[in-house]
């Protein structure tokens, strides 16, 4: 499911939910006046059984400045830029942001 909010042509917020058999991921992208994400909230929920009750949640918060990631939190823990998954997470978030906005703009 995708929801996107614009001020004219400028994106302000995009929300997307991705469902799977063993969990779901909710993402919110907040955009600056130049259309670049400045904050991304990602919540991963895992189910106890396929399509069952939620067993575990992990939250990630991405903070950007001028298109560059300045802070990544996993729950309350700051993720180091040396972390093996750091670069992949950043790239995935930015790529998904572009794809969601492209999809939201299509008639």
Buried (B, 14 or more C-beta within 10 A) or exposed (E): EBEBEBEEEEBBBBBBEEEEEEBBBBBBBBBBEEEBBBBBBBBBBBBEEEEEEEEEEEBBBBEBEEEEBEEBEBEEEEBEEEEEEBEEBBEEBBEBBEEBBEEBEEE
